[in-house]
Amino acid sequence: MELRVEGNVLEIGDSRVSFRHEIKKTLVREELIIVLLDVPVGERDNSNVIGVDRSGDKLWEIEPVVENRERDSPFMNIVERGDGEIWALNWRGDEYCLDPKTGEVLKKEFRRF
C-alpha cells in the first residue's frame, strides 16, 4: 500500500482523505492507518488521533481523555511498542494504550520526562 502525506491530505493509493489539521504522523497496522493531526497553537483539539481504513473511511476518532474539555491537551505522538500495542502520548506525560480497531482507551500510564 502506497501512502503519501501532503499537508492535511492523506493519499492511500488512488484515494485522497482530507483532515481538519495537517498530518503530523501516520502508523500503518494491517488494514488500519492511524493518523496523528498536528493541532495548531491557539486551537483546542483533544481528539487528534484518528483511525481510517485503506479506503480512507474514518473508523474512529480518539475520545478526549481530559476531564475538563476546556483544558488543552492534544496528543503529540503515536507509537507502536515492541509488544504491538499502539500508544498515544500527550504533552503532559500521559500515555494511552488504544484498541486499534475502535480507538478506545484501554489503559493509561504517566511518564515523567
N, C-alpha and C positions, 0 to 999 in steps of 0.2 A: 504494500500500500504506500502510495506516494503522498506525503504531507508537505504543505508549504504554508508558511505564515507570512502575511503581509499586512502589518498594522492590526486592524481588528477583524481581518478576514482570514479564515482557515480554509485552504483548498485541500480537499480529500479526493484525489483522482480528478474527476470532472465536476465534482460538487463544490460549491462555494457557500460557506456559512459565515454570516456577519454577527459579531458580538457587540455589546454596548460599550466596551472599552478595548484598548489594544491588548493583544495576546502577549503575555509575558513568558509562558512556558506551556508545553504540552507533554503528556505522558501517554504512551500507547500500551494498552494491555488487552491482548486478544482482540475482541471485536469492539473495544471501547477506547475512546480518546478522552482523556481528562485534560481540561483546559483551565489554566490559571490566567485570570484577567488582571491587567496592571491598572489598578484604580488610581486615577489622577489625584494629586494633592488637592485638598479642599472639597472632594466629593466623598460621600459616605456610601460604601457598598460592602457589606459584610457577608455577601453571598457570591463571592467572585471566583468560585470553583464550580465548573460545570462539566457534566459528562454527556458526550454525544456518541452516536454510533457511527459506523463507517459511511453511512449515507448522509451524515450531517444532521440527523434528527436529534433534538435535545431529549435526553433520557432523564436527567435530573439536574438540580442546582442545589448546592450545599445549603443547609439551613443556617441562618445566623446563629452563632454559638454564644454571643454576648448577651447576657440577660437584659441589659438596657439597650434597646435599639438606637438610642441617642448616642451611644459610645461608638467611636470609630475604631474598628479592629479588623481590617481586611486581612486576608491571607497573603503572605509574602512569598511562599514557596510550596511546591508539592514534590514529594519524593516517594520513590518505591524503595523500601528497605530490602535487605537480603532475604528476608523471610517472605517476600512478595506482598507485604502489606503496603497500602497506599496511605500516606500521611500528608495532611495539610497543616502548615505552620503559620502562625500569625506573628506580628511584630512584638507581642508581649511575652513570647516564650512558650505559649500554649501550643501543643501539638495534638492533632485529632486524627485518629485512625478511622478511615472511611470504608464502608462497604462499597466496592467499586460498581456493583450492579445497581445500587439505589442511591448512593451518596449519603446514606445515613451514617451518623457518627456512632462508632462502635465503642470507642474508649478515648480518654483524654489523658495527656501527660503534661507536666510542666518541666521545662528545662531552663536552668539558669545559664546565661551566656557568660 
